[in-house]
Amino acid sequence: MSAEAKKRLEEQLKKETGGVKQSYYDRLIRTAVQAMKNAYAPYSGFAVGAALAGKNGKIYVGCNVENASYSLTNCAERTAFFNAAADGCRHFDAIAIVGGKNGVVTDYCLPCGACRQVMAEFCSPDFEVIMLGSKDIKVSRLKDLLPDSFRLP
């Protein structure tokens, strides 16, 4: 994440919290937890929320949306990326992902292969993927989660 983007996000957070400073990761995780509450998961009961930090200083949210025809289900991460793309944002710094059965965060919620490939379409190999577990957070780089992404020649 660029220093400039972190600074913009911290300034935005400072305004929203009346001057109380919170960490960048905390901000994204809290936003992802809120997004998880909007998940539509009547079949699996597994709710996921994502908060995507755009280089434009905005945070884009996504939640999983299930469908009776399972292949039409959309993951929280892709929903966040598509939300950002619809807003014209194409450059990103990090994403926080949270998930759990019946909306309770249980363990790290790693992105699926399709979501990793969508991340690779828009993000650098050093893009940060922040995952909340039951007791702490785990931060991985996209290059470690998807070392050999598909690229058109």
GUVEX-542383 format. One record per residue: residue in one letter; x, y, z of N, C-alpha, C, O in turn. Coordinates in pm, 1 decimal. Example, Ala and Ser with C-alpha at 12.3 -4.5 7.8 and 13.67 -1.06 7.14 Angstrom:
BEGIN
+------+----------+----------+----------+----------+----------+----------+----------+----------+----------+----------+----------+----------+
! resn !   n_east !  n_north !     n_up !  ca_east ! ca_north !    ca_up !   c_east !  c_north !     c_up !   o_east !  o_north !     o_up !
+------+----------+----------+----------+----------+----------+----------+----------+----------+----------+----------+----------+----------+
!    A !   1319.0 !   -569.0 !    780.0 !   1230.0 !   -450.0 !    780.0 !   1320.0 !   -330.0 !    780.0 !   1423.6 !   -331.9 !    846.5 !
!    S !   1285.0 !   -225.0 !    708.0 !   1367.0 !   -106.0 !    714.0 !   1290.0 !      3.0 !    787.0 !   1340.9 !    113.8 !    803.9 !
+------+----------+----------+----------+----------+----------+----------+----------+----------+----------+----------+----------+----------+
REM end
This chain:
BEGIN
+------+----------+----------+----------+----------+----------+----------+----------+----------+----------+----------+----------+----------+
! resn !   n_east !  n_north !     n_up !  ca_east ! ca_north !    ca_up !   c_east !  c_north !     c_up !   o_east !  o_north !     o_up !
+------+----------+----------+----------+----------+----------+----------+----------+----------+----------+----------+----------+----------+
!    M !     83.8 !   -116.7 !      0.0 !      0.0 !      0.0 !      0.0 !     88.2 !    122.8 !      0.0 !    187.0 !    129.9 !     73.1 !
!    S !     52.3 !    218.2 !    -81.4 !    131.2 !    340.4 !    -91.0 !    113.4 !    422.8 !     35.8 !      8.2 !    419.0 !     99.5 !
!    A !    217.1 !    497.0 !     71.3 !    212.2 !    581.9 !    190.1 !    102.9 !    687.2 !    175.6 !     34.8 !    721.6 !    272.3 !
!    E !     86.9 !    737.9 !     53.5 !    -14.9 !    839.6 !     27.2 !   -155.6 !    784.4 !     50.4 !   -239.5 !    851.7 !    110.3 !
!    A !   -181.2 !    663.8 !      3.9 !   -313.3 !    602.5 !     22.8 !   -339.7 !    576.6 !    170.9 !   -450.8 !    599.5 !    218.8 !
!    K !   -238.9 !    529.1 !    243.9 !   -255.1 !    506.2 !    387.3 !   -287.0 !    636.6 !    458.7 !   -372.2 !    641.2 !    547.4 !
!    K !   -217.7 !    741.9 !    418.8 !   -239.5 !    871.8 !    481.7 !   -381.9 !    921.2 !    456.4 !   -447.6 !    970.7 !    548.0 !
!    R !   -429.8 !    908.0 !    332.0 !   -566.1 !    949.7 !    298.9 !   -668.8 !    872.6 !    381.1 !   -765.0 !    929.6 !    432.5 !
!    L !   -646.1 !    741.9 !    392.5 !   -739.3 !    659.0 !    467.2 !   -736.5 !    693.7 !    615.4 !   -841.6 !    700.7 !    679.2 !
!    E !   -618.5 !    715.4 !    670.4 !   -607.2 !    753.2 !    810.8 !   -675.3 !    887.4 !    836.8 !   -739.8 !    905.0 !    940.2 !
!    E !   -661.5 !    982.4 !    743.8 !   -726.6 !   1112.9 !    758.9 !   -878.1 !   1097.6 !    756.2 !   -948.9 !   1159.7 !    835.5 !
!    Q !   -927.6 !   1014.5 !    664.3 !  -1070.9 !    989.4 !    656.5 !  -1120.2 !    926.2 !    786.3 !  -1223.4 !    966.3 !    840.1 !
!    L !  -1047.0 !    828.3 !    835.9 !  -1084.1 !    761.3 !    959.4 !  -1082.1 !    858.3 !   1077.1 !  -1170.0 !    853.8 !   1163.1 !
!    K !   -982.6 !    945.1 !   1080.7 !   -971.1 !   1043.0 !   1189.1 !  -1094.5 !   1132.8 !   1192.2 !  -1146.8 !   1163.3 !   1299.4 !
!    K !  -1140.6 !   1174.5 !   1075.6 !  -1261.3 !   1258.7 !   1066.6 !  -1383.4 !   1181.9 !   1116.5 !  -1465.7 !   1235.5 !   1190.7 !
!    E !  -1394.0 !   1057.0 !   1075.4 !  -1511.7 !    976.4 !   1109.0 !  -1516.8 !    937.2 !   1255.9 !  -1624.9 !    912.8 !   1309.4 !
!    T !  -1401.7 !    930.7 !   1321.6 !  -1398.0 !    885.3 !   1460.6 !  -1370.5 !    999.5 !   1557.9 !  -1337.9 !    975.8 !   1674.2 !
!    G !  -1383.4 !   1121.4 !   1511.3 !  -1362.9 !   1236.0 !   1599.2 !  -1219.4 !   1250.4 !   1646.0 !  -1195.1 !   1298.1 !   1756.8 !
!    G !  -1125.6 !   1210.7 !   1564.8 !   -984.2 !   1228.6 !   1597.4 !   -917.1 !   1105.9 !   1654.4 !   -795.0 !   1104.3 !   1670.0 !
!    V !   -993.3 !   1003.7 !   1685.7 !   -933.9 !    881.1 !   1738.3 !   -869.5 !    806.2 !   1622.9 !   -935.9 !    773.7 !   1524.5 !
!    K !   -741.4 !    778.9 !   1634.8 !   -669.5 !    711.9 !   1526.4 !   -681.0 !    560.2 !   1541.2 !   -664.0 !    505.2 !   1650.0 !
!    Q !   -709.6 !    495.4 !   1431.1 !   -713.8 !    350.4 !   1427.5 !   -624.1 !    301.8 !   1316.1 !   -595.2 !    375.0 !   1221.4 !
!    S !   -580.7 !    179.3 !   1327.7 !   -491.0 !    128.4 !   1225.1 !   -565.7 !    105.8 !   1094.1 !   -687.2 !     86.1 !   1091.2 !
!    Y !   -489.9 !    109.4 !    988.6 !   -542.0 !     87.7 !    854.0 !   -609.7 !    -48.9 !    844.2 !   -720.4 !    -59.8 !    791.5 !
!    Y !   -543.9 !   -152.6 !    894.5 !   -600.9 !   -286.8 !    888.9 !   -730.6 !   -294.2 !    968.0 !   -827.4 !   -355.5 !    922.9 !
!    D !   -733.4 !   -232.4 !   1085.8 !   -854.9 !   -233.8 !   1167.5 !   -971.0 !   -172.2 !   1091.6 !  -1083.1 !   -223.0 !   1096.0 !
!    R !   -944.2 !    -63.5 !   1022.7 !  -1047.9 !      5.2 !    946.2 !  -1106.3 !    -88.3 !    839.2 !  -1228.1 !   -100.3 !    826.0 !
!    L !  -1018.9 !   -153.5 !    764.2 !  -1066.9 !   -244.5 !    659.8 !  -1141.2 !   -363.3 !    719.4 !  -1244.2 !   -404.9 !    666.5 !
!    I !  -1090.5 !   -417.2 !    827.5 !  -1155.3 !   -533.3 !    889.7 !  -1293.1 !   -495.8 !    943.2 !  -1389.5 !   -569.6 !    922.6 !
!    R !  -1303.6 !   -382.5 !   1011.4 !  -1433.7 !   -338.7 !   1062.5 !  -1534.1 !   -320.6 !    948.7 !  -1651.2 !   -356.2 !    961.9 !
!    T !  -1487.6 !   -265.3 !    837.7 !  -1575.0 !   -244.4 !    722.4 !  -1617.7 !   -378.5 !    662.4 !  -1732.9 !   -394.5 !    622.2 !
!    A !  -1526.1 !   -473.9 !    656.4 !  -1559.4 !   -607.3 !    604.3 !  -1660.3 !   -677.8 !    694.4 !  -1750.6 !   -745.6 !    645.3 !
!    V !  -1645.7 !   -662.3 !    825.8 !  -1740.5 !   -723.4 !    920.0 !  -1880.3 !   -665.4 !    897.3 !  -1979.1 !   -738.7 !    899.7 !
!    Q !  -1888.5 !   -535.2 !    875.4 !  -2018.2 !   -472.8 !    847.2 !  -2076.8 !   -526.7 !    715.9 !  -2196.4 !   -554.5 !    707.5 !
!    A !  -1991.7 !   -541.1 !    614.3 !  -2038.6 !   -593.4 !    485.5 !  -2088.9 !   -736.9 !    499.0 !  -2185.0 !   -776.0 !    432.8 !
!    M !  -2023.5 !   -815.1 !    585.0 !  -2062.8 !   -954.6 !    605.5 !  -2208.1 !   -963.8 !    652.3 !  -2276.9 !  -1061.4 !    622.4 !
!    K !  -2254.2 !   -863.9 !    724.7 !  -2391.4 !   -864.1 !    775.4 !  -2494.3 !   -857.4 !    662.4 !  -2611.2 !   -890.5 !    682.7 !
!    N !  -2451.6 !   -815.1 !    544.5 !  -2541.7 !   -805.9 !    429.7 !  -2537.2 !   -928.6 !    339.9 !  -2606.0 !   -933.5 !    238.0 !
!    A !  -2457.2 !  -1027.3 !    376.7 !  -2444.4 !  -1147.3 !    293.6 !  -2580.4 !  -1215.6 !    276.5 !  -2663.9 !  -1217.1 !    366.9 !
!    Y !  -2598.7 !  -1271.0 !    158.4 !  -2718.3 !  -1350.1 !    129.2 !  -2671.0 !  -1494.1 !    112.7 !  -2624.3 !  -1533.4 !      5.8 !
!    A !  -2683.8 !  -1572.2 !    219.9 !  -2630.4 !  -1708.1 !    220.0 !  -2732.4 !  -1807.3 !    275.5 !  -2705.2 !  -1874.2 !    375.3 !
!    P !  -2850.3 !  -1817.8 !    211.8 !  -2954.1 !  -1906.6 !    265.5 !  -2924.2 !  -2055.2 !    248.2 !  -2988.0 !  -2138.4 !    312.8 !
!    Y !  -2829.1 !  -2090.0 !    163.0 !  -2802.0 !  -2231.4 !    134.8 !  -2686.0 !  -2285.6 !    217.5 !  -2695.5 !  -2395.4 !    272.5 !
!    S !  -2578.3 !  -2211.2 !    226.9 !  -2462.4 !  -2258.2 !    303.6 !  -2462.2 !  -2205.3 !    446.3 !  -2405.7 !  -2268.0 !    535.9 !
!    G !  -2525.3 !  -2090.1 !    467.9 !  -2519.3 !  -2026.7 !    599.3 !  -2384.4 !  -1964.4 !    628.1 !  -2360.3 !  -1916.8 !    739.0 !
!    F !  -2295.0 !  -1964.0 !    528.0 !  -2159.6 !  -1911.2 !    545.9 !  -2154.8 !  -1769.9 !    487.2 !  -2156.4 !  -1752.4 !    365.3 !
!    A !  -2148.9 !  -1670.7 !    573.9 !  -2149.0 !  -1530.6 !    532.1 !  -2005.8 !  -1479.7 !    519.1 !  -1920.1 !  -1510.6 !    601.8 !
!    V !  -1981.0 !  -1401.6 !    414.5 !  -1848.5 !  -1344.2 !    390.7 !  -1864.8 !  -1196.2 !    358.7 !  -1956.9 !  -1155.6 !    287.8 !
!    G !  -1773.1 !  -1116.9 !    412.7 !  -1768.6 !   -974.4 !    382.0 !  -1628.3 !   -935.7 !    338.8 !  -1530.0 !   -994.7 !    383.7 !
!    A !  -1619.8 !   -836.5 !    251.6 !  -1490.3 !   -789.7 !    203.3 !  -1490.1 !   -638.0 !    198.2 !  -1592.1 !   -575.0 !    170.1 !
!    A !  -1373.7 !   -580.3 !    225.8 !  -1353.7 !   -435.5 !    215.5 !  -1226.5 !   -412.9 !    134.8 !  -1117.8 !   -454.2 !    175.3 !
!    L !  -1241.2 !   -347.9 !     21.7 !  -1133.6 !   -328.9 !    -75.7 !  -1088.7 !   -183.1 !    -75.4 !  -1169.6 !    -92.7 !    -96.5 !
!    A !   -960.3 !   -160.5 !    -51.7 !   -905.3 !    -24.7 !    -47.7 !   -857.4 !     16.9 !   -185.7 !   -760.6 !    -37.8 !   -238.6 !
!    G !   -926.6 !    114.6 !   -243.2 !   -885.0 !    168.5 !   -372.0 !   -774.6 !    271.0 !   -353.3 !   -767.7 !    337.8 !   -250.1 !
!    K !   -689.1 !    283.3 !   -452.4 !   -583.2 !    384.9 !   -446.7 !   -640.7 !    525.7 !   -451.9 !   -569.0 !    623.0 !   -428.9 !
!    N !   -769.8 !    537.0 !   -482.1 !   -836.9 !    666.6 !   -483.3 !   -882.6 !    708.5 !   -343.4 !   -943.8 !    814.1 !   -327.2 !
!    G !   -853.0 !    626.0 !   -242.3 !   -889.4 !    657.8 !   -104.6 !  -1023.7 !    603.6 !    -61.4 !  -1059.1 !    614.0 !     56.0 !
!    K !  -1099.8 !    545.7 !   -153.4 !  -1230.8 !    490.7 !   -119.0 !  -1217.9 !    344.9 !    -77.2 !  -1124.7 !    274.6 !   -116.2 !
!    I !  -1314.4 !    301.8 !      3.3 !  -1325.0 !    161.3 !     40.1 !  -1451.4 !    106.5 !    -24.7 !  -1559.9 !    162.5 !     -9.1 !
!    Y !  -1436.0 !     -3.3 !    -97.4 !  -1547.3 !    -68.1 !   -166.2 !  -1580.3 !   -197.2 !    -92.8 !  -1490.9 !   -274.7 !    -58.6 !
!    V !  -1708.1 !   -219.8 !    -68.9 !  -1748.0 !   -337.4 !      6.5 !  -1812.3 !   -440.9 !    -84.3 !  -1860.3 !   -411.4 !   -193.7 !
!    G !  -1811.0 !   -562.4 !    -34.1 !  -1877.3 !   -671.5 !   -102.5 !  -1917.8 !   -777.7 !     -1.6 !  -1856.3 !   -790.7 !    104.2 !
!    C !  -2020.9 !   -852.9 !    -34.7 !  -2062.3 !   -967.1 !     45.3 !  -2095.6 !  -1080.0 !    -51.4 !  -2119.2 !  -1056.8 !   -169.9 !
!    N !  -2097.2 !  -1201.8 !      0.4 !  -2133.1 !  -1312.2 !    -87.5 !  -2283.4 !  -1312.8 !   -109.8 !  -2361.9 !  -1281.3 !    -20.4 !
!    V !  -2321.3 !  -1350.0 !   -232.3 !  -2462.4 !  -1357.2 !   -270.7 !  -2483.0 !  -1494.4 !   -334.6 !  -2438.6 !  -1520.0 !   -446.5 !
!    E !  -2551.1 !  -1581.5 !   -261.2 !  -2573.2 !  -1717.3 !   -310.5 !  -2694.9 !  -1722.6 !   -401.6 !  -2778.2 !  -1632.0 !   -404.0 !
!    N !  -2702.0 !  -1832.8 !   -476.8 !  -2812.5 !  -1855.4 !   -568.0 !  -2844.3 !  -2004.1 !   -566.1 !  -2754.8 !  -2086.5 !   -547.8 !
!    A !  -2970.0 !  -2038.7 !   -584.5 !  -3008.6 !  -2180.2 !   -587.4 !  -2932.9 !  -2255.4 !   -696.5 !  -2905.9 !  -2374.7 !   -682.5 !
!    S !  -2899.1 !  -2186.6 !   -804.0 !  -2812.8 !  -2243.1 !   -907.0 !  -2670.1 !  -2204.8 !   -866.2 !  -2621.3 !  -2097.4 !   -901.2 !
!    Y !  -2604.2 !  -2293.8 !   -792.1 !  -2479.0 !  -2261.2 !   -722.4 !  -2374.6 !  -2190.0 !   -807.0 !  -2303.0 !  -2104.0 !   -755.7 !
!    S !  -2364.4 !  -2222.9 !   -933.3 !  -2260.5 !  -2160.0 !  -1016.8 !  -2284.9 !  -2011.0 !  -1036.5 !  -2194.7 !  -1939.2 !  -1079.7 !
!    L !  -2403.4 !  -1963.9 !  -1006.3 !  -2434.7 !  -1821.6 !  -1020.1 !  -2406.1 !  -1742.6 !   -893.2 !  -2425.7 !  -1621.1 !   -890.0 !
!    T !  -2360.1 !  -1810.0 !   -789.2 !  -2322.6 !  -1743.8 !   -664.5 !  -2202.7 !  -1653.2 !   -688.7 !  -2114.8 !  -1685.3 !   -768.7 !
!    N !  -2199.5 !  -1540.4 !   -619.5 !  -2085.0 !  -1449.1 !   -632.0 !  -2021.8 !  -1428.9 !   -495.1 !  -2091.0 !  -1405.9 !   -395.9 !
!    C !  -1889.8 !  -1438.0 !   -491.2 !  -1815.0 !  -1422.0 !   -367.1 !  -1805.1 !  -1274.9 !   -325.9 !  -1820.6 !  -1185.0 !   -408.5 !
!    A !  -1779.6 !  -1252.5 !   -199.0 !  -1767.5 !  -1117.1 !   -144.8 !  -1653.5 !  -1039.8 !   -210.2 !  -1667.5 !   -921.2 !   -240.1 !
!    E !  -1541.0 !  -1106.9 !   -232.2 !  -1424.5 !  -1039.7 !   -288.6 !  -1452.8 !   -988.4 !   -429.7 !  -1422.2 !   -873.8 !   -462.4 !
!    R !  -1511.5 !  -1074.9 !   -512.8 !  -1544.4 !  -1032.7 !   -648.9 !  -1651.8 !   -924.9 !   -648.5 !  -1648.1 !   -833.1 !   -730.5 !
!    T !  -1747.5 !   -935.5 !   -556.5 !  -1849.5 !   -831.7 !   -546.5 !  -1784.5 !   -696.2 !   -517.3 !  -1823.2 !   -594.8 !   -575.4 !
!    A !  -1685.8 !   -694.7 !   -427.5 !  -1615.9 !   -569.1 !   -395.1 !  -1540.4 !   -515.7 !   -516.9 !  -1545.5 !   -395.9 !   -544.9 !
!    F !  -1470.9 !   -603.0 !   -589.0 !  -1398.0 !   -558.8 !   -708.8 !  -1493.1 !   -506.5 !   -815.9 !  -1465.0 !   -405.0 !   -879.5 !
!    F !  -1605.4 !   -575.1 !   -836.2 !  -1700.8 !   -531.5 !   -938.1 !  -1767.9 !   -400.9 !   -897.5 !  -1798.2 !   -317.1 !   -982.4 !
!    N !  -1790.9 !   -383.8 !   -767.8 !  -1844.8 !   -258.6 !   -715.0 !  -1746.9 !   -144.3 !   -745.0 !  -1787.9 !    -36.9 !   -789.0 !
!    A !  -1619.2 !   -168.0 !   -721.1 !  -1516.5 !    -66.2 !   -747.3 !  -1506.0 !    -36.1 !   -897.0 !  -1496.5 !     79.8 !   -937.3 !
!    A !  -1507.8 !   -140.7 !   -977.9 !  -1498.8 !   -121.4 !  -1123.2 !  -1616.9 !    -38.5 !  -1173.7 !  -1600.4 !     46.6 !  -1261.1 !
!    A !  -1734.9 !    -63.2 !  -1119.4 !  -1853.0 !     13.4 !  -1159.1 !  -1839.9 !    160.9 !  -1121.1 !  -1902.8 !    247.6 !  -1181.7 !
!    D !  -1757.1 !    187.9 !  -1019.5 !  -1731.5 !    326.1 !   -976.0 !  -1613.1 !    387.8 !  -1051.5 !  -1580.3 !    504.6 !  -1030.8 !
!    G !  -1549.5 !    309.7 !  -1138.5 !  -1437.7 !    360.8 !  -1217.4 !  -1300.4 !    339.2 !  -1156.2 !  -1200.3 !    384.5 !  -1211.9 !
!    C !  -1293.8 !    271.1 !  -1043.1 !  -1164.7 !    246.4 !   -977.3 !  -1101.7 !    119.1 !  -1034.0 !  -1167.8 !     16.1 !  -1046.8 !
!    R !   -973.8 !    127.9 !  -1067.7 !   -903.1 !     12.9 !  -1126.1 !   -771.7 !    -19.8 !  -1054.0 !   -701.2 !   -112.8 !  -1093.4 !
!    H !   -738.7 !     55.4 !   -949.6 !   -610.7 !     36.4 !   -880.3 !   -636.0 !     24.0 !   -730.4 !   -709.0 !    103.5 !   -671.1 !
!    F !   -573.6 !    -78.1 !   -670.4 !   -606.3 !   -113.7 !   -532.6 !   -480.9 !   -143.0 !   -450.5 !   -375.5 !   -178.3 !   -503.4 !
!    D !   -496.6 !   -126.7 !   -318.5 !   -386.2 !   -149.6 !   -226.3 !   -401.0 !   -276.2 !   -143.2 !   -303.3 !   -348.1 !   -122.1 !
!    A !   -522.6 !   -304.2 !    -95.6 !   -542.8 !   -415.8 !     -3.1 !   -690.4 !   -451.4 !      3.0 !   -777.3 !   -372.6 !    -34.3 !
!    I !   -716.0 !   -572.2 !     51.0 !   -852.7 !   -616.4 !     75.8 !   -855.4 !   -690.3 !    208.9 !   -764.9 !   -767.8 !    239.7 !
!    A !   -960.3 !   -665.7 !    287.8 !   -983.7 !   -742.2 !    410.2 !  -1100.1 !   -836.0 !    383.8 !  -1199.7 !   -797.5 !    322.4 !
!    I !  -1086.9 !   -958.9 !    430.5 !  -1189.3 !  -1060.8 !    409.3 !  -1221.6 !  -1125.0 !    543.8 !  -1131.8 !  -1165.8 !    617.4 !
!    V !  -1350.6 !  -1133.5 !    575.0 !  -1395.1 !  -1200.8 !    696.9 !  -1508.3 !  -1294.5 !    660.2 !  -1582.8 !  -1269.0 !    565.5 !
!    G !  -1521.3 !  -1402.8 !    735.1 !  -1630.5 !  -1494.6 !    705.8 !  -1651.3 !  -1594.6 !    816.3 !  -1563.7 !  -1618.6 !    899.4 !
!    G !  -1770.0 !  -1652.4 !    815.1 !  -1799.9 !  -1755.6 !    912.4 !  -1943.6 !  -1802.8 !    901.9 !  -2028.2 !  -1737.7 !    840.6 !
!    K !  -1968.8 !  -1915.2 !    962.0 !  -2101.5 !  -1975.7 !    962.4 !  -2198.1 !  -1886.7 !   1039.6 !  -2168.7 !  -1842.9 !   1150.9 !
!    N !  -2312.8 !  -1860.8 !    979.7 !  -2418.3 !  -1779.4 !   1040.1 !  -2369.0 !  -1640.1 !   1081.3 !  -2419.0 !  -1582.1 !   1177.7 !
!    G !  -2270.9 !  -1587.2 !   1007.7 !  -2224.3 !  -1451.8 !   1031.6 !  -2129.9 !  -1435.0 !   1148.6 !  -2102.7 !  -1322.2 !   1189.7 !
!    V !  -2079.2 !  -1544.6 !   1203.6 !  -1984.7 !  -1538.4 !   1314.6 !  -1845.8 !  -1572.6 !   1261.1 !  -1824.9 !  -1681.9 !   1208.3 !
!    V !  -1751.3 !  -1480.2 !   1274.5 !  -1615.2 !  -1503.9 !   1225.5 !  -1555.0 !  -1621.6 !   1300.9 !  -1551.1 !  -1623.2 !   1423.9 !
!    T !  -1508.7 !  -1719.1 !   1225.3 !  -1454.1 !  -1839.4 !   1287.4 !  -1304.7 !  -1852.3 !   1263.9 !  -1226.8 !  -1852.8 !   1359.2 !
!    D !  -1265.0 !  -1862.5 !   1141.0 !  -1123.7 !  -1878.2 !   1108.4 !  -1094.3 !  -1795.2 !    984.6 !  -1184.7 !  -1733.9 !    927.7 !
!    Y !   -969.6 !  -1792.8 !    942.8 !   -932.3 !  -1715.8 !    825.2 !  -1015.8 !  -1759.1 !    706.2 !  -1037.0 !  -1878.4 !    684.1 !
!    C !  -1062.2 !  -1663.7 !    631.2 !  -1143.2 !  -1689.8 !    513.0 !  -1057.9 !  -1653.7 !    390.9 !  -1050.8 !  -1537.6 !    350.4 !
!    L !   -994.3 !  -1754.1 !    334.2 !   -908.4 !  -1731.2 !    219.0 !   -990.8 !  -1718.2 !     91.6 !  -1093.8 !  -1784.3 !     77.9 !
!    P !   -947.1 !  -1634.1 !     -1.5 !  -1020.5 !  -1619.4 !   -127.5 !  -1010.0 !  -1745.3 !   -213.2 !   -907.5 !  -1813.5 !   -212.8 !
!    C !  -1115.8 !  -1774.9 !   -286.0 !  -1114.4 !  -1890.1 !   -376.5 !  -1026.7 !  -1858.9 !   -498.1 !   -979.0 !  -1746.5 !   -513.3 !
!    G !  -1006.4 !  -1955.7 !   -581.9 !   -922.2 !  -1938.0 !   -700.5 !   -974.9 !  -1832.1 !   -796.0 !   -897.3 !  -1752.8 !   -849.5 !
!    A !  -1106.5 !  -1829.8 !   -818.2 !  -1163.9 !  -1729.2 !   -908.4 !  -1140.6 !  -1588.7 !   -853.9 !  -1107.9 !  -1497.3 !   -929.6 !
!    C !  -1157.2 !  -1571.3 !   -724.6 !  -1134.2 !  -1439.1 !   -663.8 !   -986.8 !  -1399.6 !   -673.4 !   -954.9 !  -1283.4 !   -698.4 !
!    R !   -898.5 !  -1495.0 !   -653.9 !   -755.1 !  -1466.2 !   -665.6 !   -721.0 !  -1420.2 !   -806.8 !   -640.2 !  -1329.2 !   -825.3 !
!    Q !   -782.7 !  -1483.3 !   -906.0 !   -756.5 !  -1444.7 !  -1045.1 !   -810.7 !  -1305.7 !  -1073.6 !   -746.5 !  -1228.9 !  -1145.4 !
!    V !   -927.4 !  -1270.8 !  -1019.4 !   -981.0 !  -1135.0 !  -1036.0 !   -886.3 !  -1034.5 !   -970.2 !   -861.6 !   -927.4 !  -1025.5 !
!    M !   -834.1 !  -1067.8 !   -854.3 !   -736.9 !   -980.4 !   -788.4 !   -615.8 !   -958.9 !   -877.9 !   -566.0 !   -847.0 !   -890.1 !
!    A !   -568.7 !  -1065.9 !   -940.4 !   -451.4 !  -1057.2 !  -1027.3 !   -476.9 !   -968.6 !  -1149.1 !   -383.7 !   -909.5 !  -1203.5 !
!    E !   -601.1 !   -959.4 !  -1191.5 !   -635.9 !   -874.5 !  -1305.4 !   -611.0 !   -727.0 !  -1273.9 !   -569.6 !   -650.4 !  -1360.9 !
!    F !   -636.5 !   -688.2 !  -1149.7 !   -630.2 !   -547.5 !  -1112.0 !   -512.0 !   -509.1 !  -1023.4 !   -479.2 !   -390.9 !  -1014.1 !
!    C !   -448.6 !   -603.4 !   -959.6 !   -354.8 !   -570.8 !   -850.8 !   -212.0 !   -616.5 !   -878.4 !   -186.8 !   -705.9 !   -959.2 !
!    S !   -121.3 !   -552.4 !   -809.2 !     19.4 !   -590.2 !   -818.6 !     42.4 !   -718.6 !   -738.9 !    -40.4 !   -755.4 !   -655.6 !
!    P !    152.7 !   -785.7 !   -763.5 !    183.5 !   -906.5 !   -686.1 !    196.9 !   -880.2 !   -535.3 !    179.7 !   -972.0 !   -455.2 !
!    D !    227.2 !   -756.6 !   -496.5 !    241.6 !   -723.3 !   -354.8 !    111.3 !   -678.4 !   -288.9 !    111.6 !   -636.9 !   -172.9 !
!    F !      1.8 !   -686.2 !   -360.8 !   -130.5 !   -653.3 !   -306.7 !   -151.7 !   -732.1 !   -177.9 !   -123.7 !   -851.9 !   -172.7 !
!    E !   -201.6 !   -664.5 !    -73.4 !   -220.2 !   -728.2 !     56.6 !   -360.9 !   -785.4 !     72.0 !   -460.2 !   -718.8 !     42.8 !
!    V !   -367.1 !   -909.7 !    118.3 !   -492.4 !   -976.3 !    148.9 !   -493.0 !   -998.6 !    300.4 !   -413.8 !  -1076.4 !    353.6 !
!    I !   -583.8 !   -928.8 !    367.8 !   -591.5 !   -929.0 !    513.9 !   -708.3 !  -1017.2 !    554.2 !   -821.4 !   -995.0 !    511.0 !
!    M !   -681.1 !  -1117.4 !    636.9 !   -785.1 !  -1211.7 !    676.5 !   -795.4 !  -1215.2 !    828.5 !   -694.8 !  -1226.5 !    898.6 !
!    L !   -917.4 !  -1205.4 !    877.9 !   -943.3 !  -1208.8 !   1021.3 !   -971.4 !  -1351.2 !   1064.4 !  -1056.9 !  -1419.0 !   1007.3 !
!    G !   -899.1 !  -1395.6 !   1165.1 !   -925.5 !  -1525.5 !   1225.9 !  -1001.6 !  -1506.0 !   1355.6 !  -1046.4 !  -1395.2 !   1384.9 !
!    S !  -1016.8 !  -1610.9 !   1433.1 !  -1091.7 !  -1599.3 !   1557.4 !  -1013.3 !  -1522.2 !   1663.7 !  -1072.2 !  -1469.9 !   1758.3 !
!    K !   -879.5 !  -1515.0 !   1648.5 !   -798.8 !  -1448.6 !   1751.2 !   -703.5 !  -1343.0 !   1698.7 !   -654.9 !  -1260.1 !   1775.7 !
!    D !   -675.7 !  -1344.4 !   1568.5 !   -579.5 !  -1248.7 !   1514.6 !   -601.7 !  -1232.0 !   1365.3 !   -695.8 !  -1287.4 !   1308.5 !
!    I !   -513.7 !  -1154.9 !   1302.4 !   -523.2 !  -1137.2 !   1158.5 !   -402.5 !  -1200.4 !   1090.4 !   -295.9 !  -1217.0 !   1149.6 !
!    K !   -423.2 !  -1234.2 !    966.2 !   -316.6 !  -1289.1 !    882.4 !   -311.8 !  -1202.7 !    757.5 !   -415.3 !  -1173.4 !    697.8 !
!    V !   -192.4 !  -1162.1 !    718.2 !   -175.7 !  -1081.4 !    598.0 !    -88.8 !  -1158.5 !    500.0 !     22.8 !  -1199.1 !    532.3 !
!    S !   -141.5 !  -1177.8 !    380.1 !    -67.7 !  -1246.3 !    273.9 !    -56.1 !  -1153.8 !    154.7 !   -134.4 !  -1059.9 !    140.3 !
!    R !     40.2 !  -1179.5 !     70.3 !     56.1 !  -1106.4 !    -55.0 !     -7.8 !  -1190.0 !   -166.2 !     -6.7 !  -1313.0 !   -161.9 !
!    L !    -62.8 !  -1121.2 !   -264.6 !   -126.4 !  -1190.6 !   -375.9 !    -29.1 !  -1287.8 !   -442.0 !    -68.1 !  -1398.2 !   -480.0 !
!    K !     97.2 !  -1247.5 !   -455.9 !    195.7 !  -1333.9 !   -522.4 !    214.6 !  -1466.6 !   -448.2 !    254.5 !  -1566.1 !   -508.6 !
!    D !    186.2 !  -1468.3 !   -317.7 !    198.1 !  -1592.3 !   -241.1 !     70.9 !  -1676.4 !   -251.5 !     76.5 !  -1799.2 !   -244.4 !
!    L !    -42.3 !  -1610.8 !   -268.1 !   -169.3 !  -1683.0 !   -280.3 !   -193.1 !  -1735.6 !   -421.4 !   -259.6 !  -1837.5 !   -440.2 !
!    L !   -138.2 !  -1665.4 !   -520.4 !   -155.0 !  -1704.8 !   -661.5 !    -23.5 !  -1678.2 !   -735.0 !    -10.3 !  -1579.0 !   -806.7 !
!    P !     72.8 !  -1767.4 !   -716.5 !    206.1 !  -1741.4 !   -773.9 !    211.8 !  -1742.5 !   -927.1 !    297.9 !  -1677.3 !   -986.1 !
!    D !    122.9 !  -1814.2 !   -990.1 !    125.9 !  -1825.3 !  -1136.4 !     -9.9 !  -1788.5 !  -1194.6 !    -80.1 !  -1874.3 !  -1248.1 !
!    S !    -46.6 !  -1662.7 !  -1184.5 !   -178.0 !  -1620.6 !  -1232.8 !   -182.8 !  -1627.0 !  -1384.3 !    -79.5 !  -1621.7 !  -1451.0 !
!    F !   -302.8 !  -1638.5 !  -1438.0 !   -323.2 !  -1641.6 !  -1582.2 !   -310.5 !  -1500.3 !  -1637.3 !   -367.0 !  -1406.0 !  -1581.9 !
!    R !   -237.8 !  -1486.4 !  -1743.9 !   -223.0 !  -1358.3 !  -1815.5 !   -234.3 !  -1385.2 !  -1964.1 !   -175.7 !  -1480.9 !  -2014.8 !
!    L !   -308.6 !  -1302.4 !  -2033.8 !   -312.9 !  -1315.2 !  -2180.1 !   -180.9 !  -1265.3 !  -2237.1 !   -124.4 !  -1168.2 !  -2186.8 !
!    P !   -132.0 !  -1330.1 !  -2340.4 !     -3.5 !  -1286.7 !  -2400.8 !    -16.8 !  -1152.6 !  -2471.7 !     80.9 !  -1102.2 !  -2527.3 !
+------+----------+----------+----------+----------+----------+----------+----------+----------+----------+----------+----------+----------+
REM end
